[in-house]
Amino acid sequence: METQWLDPTEREAWLRLIAVAELLPGVLDHQLRSGSGLTHFEYLVLAMLSESRERTLRMTGLAQRTNATLPRLSHVVRRLEDRGLVERFPCPEDGRATNARLTGAGWDQVVAAAPGHVDTVRRHVLDPLSREQLAQLKEIGDALLARLDPDGRMTALYDPDRA
């Protein structure tokens, strides 16, 4: 099969997407580190726990919600445990599984970090776009996720109509 090279329009779109994908994590991480002492991934872990019933998830469910491998997640949760923000305990329904729960200090941390994080998301991603562009961005995300997440594992977590 012969390679179908990118035409100029495809190349320009691709390079811009890659630039956003490379630059945005650093912007989010910098704000959270300076504002809250959290990495973006640590914040994501705390946020996912904060939105869960009883602020608790099985580690496997938390890994799915954060798109992390279990080893990476375990390492980060251990660091959060050391700081008193999360606690792990055996799952009552399945003793082979481990649950992670947000502590009171973890809740306070994510609540304190959220306004700065939202301001950064607004300033760097949402505010530069019109309402029409936001709708287009959602459609673009849906189209890409249909290929990147064909079974909808991650997508269902963020789409109330699919959950």
C-alpha positions in Angstrom: 0.0 0.0 0.0 1.3 3.4 -1.0 1.7 6.1 1.6 -0.9 8.8 1.3 1.0 11.9 2.3 -0.7 14.9 3.9 -1.8 17.6 1.7 -1.1 21.2 2.8 -4.4 21.7 4.6 -4.1 18.3 6.4 -0.5 19.1 7.4 -1.5 22.5 8.8 -4.3 21.0 10.8 -2.2 18.1 12.1 0.7 20.4 13.1 -1.6 22.7 15.0 -3.3 19.7 16.8 0.1 18.4 17.8 1.2 21.8 19.0 -1.9 22.0 21.2 -1.4 18.5 22.5 2.2 19.3 23.4 1.8 22.7 24.9 -1.5 22.4 26.9 -0.3 19.8 29.4 2.6 22.0 30.4 0.3 25.0 30.8 -2.1 23.0 33.0 0.7 21.4 35.0 2.5 24.7 35.6 -0.6 26.4 36.9 -1.5 23.5 39.2 2.0 23.1 40.6 2.4 26.8 41.3 -1.2 27.3 42.6 -1.7 24.1 44.5 1.4 22.0 44.6 -0.2 19.3 42.5 0.7 17.9 39.1 -2.1 17.9 36.5 -2.3 14.1 36.8 -2.6 14.3 40.6 -5.3 16.8 40.3 -7.1 14.5 37.8 -6.9 11.6 40.3 -8.3 13.8 43.1 -11.0 15.2 40.8 -12.2 11.8 39.6 -12.4 10.6 43.2 -14.2 13.8 44.2 -16.9 13.1 41.6 -17.4 9.5 42.6 -20.0 8.0 45.0 -18.6 8.3 48.5 -15.5 9.8 46.9 -14.3 6.2 46.4 -13.3 4.1 43.3 -11.6 0.8 42.7 -8.1 1.4 41.5 -9.0 -0.3 38.2 -11.9 2.1 37.8 -9.7 5.1 38.7 -7.1 3.9 36.2 -9.8 3.8 33.5 -11.1 7.3 34.4 -7.6 8.8 34.3 -6.4 6.7 31.3 -3.5 5.5 33.4 -1.8 2.2 33.8 -2.2 0.6 37.2 1.6 0.8 38.0 1.6 4.6 37.2 -1.6 5.2 39.1 -0.4 3.1 42.1 2.8 5.2 42.2 0.8 8.5 42.1 -1.8 7.3 44.7 1.0 6.3 47.0 2.4 9.8 46.8 -1.0 11.3 47.4 -1.4 8.9 50.4 1.9 10.1 51.8 0.5 13.6 51.7 -2.8 12.5 53.4 -4.9 13.3 50.4 -6.0 9.7 49.5 -6.3 6.4 51.4 -6.4 2.9 50.0 -8.2 -0.1 51.5 -9.4 -3.5 50.4 -12.6 -3.5 48.4 -15.4 -4.8 50.6 -17.1 -6.5 47.6 -13.9 -8.1 46.3 -11.0 -8.6 48.7 -8.6 -9.0 45.8 -9.3 -5.5 44.6 -8.2 -2.2 46.2 -10.2 1.0 46.6 -8.9 4.5 46.7 -10.9 7.1 48.7 -10.4 10.9 48.9 -9.7 12.0 52.4 -11.1 15.2 53.9 -7.7 16.9 53.3 -7.9 15.6 49.7 -11.3 17.1 49.2 -10.1 20.4 50.6 -7.1 20.3 48.2 -9.2 19.6 45.1 -11.8 22.3 46.1 -9.0 24.8 46.6 -7.2 23.9 43.3 -10.4 23.8 41.1 -10.9 27.6 40.6 -7.4 28.2 39.4 -7.6 25.2 37.1 -10.9 26.3 35.6 -9.6 29.8 35.1 -6.6 28.4 33.2 -8.8 26.1 31.1 -11.0 29.1 30.3 -8.1 31.4 29.5 -6.1 29.1 27.3 -8.8 26.9 25.7 -12.4 28.1 26.0 -12.3 31.9 25.9 -10.4 32.1 22.6 -13.2 30.2 20.9 -16.7 31.3 19.9 -19.7 29.3 20.9 -19.8 27.9 17.4 -16.2 26.9 17.6 -16.8 25.2 21.0 -19.6 23.1 19.3 -17.2 22.3 16.5 -14.5 21.4 19.0 -16.9 18.9 20.7 -17.8 17.4 17.3 -14.1 17.1 16.4 -13.4 15.5 19.7 -16.3 13.1 19.2 -15.0 12.1 15.7 -11.5 11.6 17.0 -12.6 9.6 20.0 -14.7 7.4 17.8 -11.4 6.1 16.4 -9.2 6.4 19.5 -11.8 5.0 21.9 -14.0 2.7 19.7 -15.6 0.8 22.7 -16.3 4.2 24.4 -14.6 3.2 27.6 -13.3 6.7 28.4 -15.8 8.5 26.4 -18.7 7.1 28.4 -17.2 8.5 31.6 -17.4 12.1 30.3 -20.6 11.9 28.4 -23.7 11.8 30.6 -25.9 10.7 27.7 -23.8 7.5 27.3 -23.2 6.7 30.9 
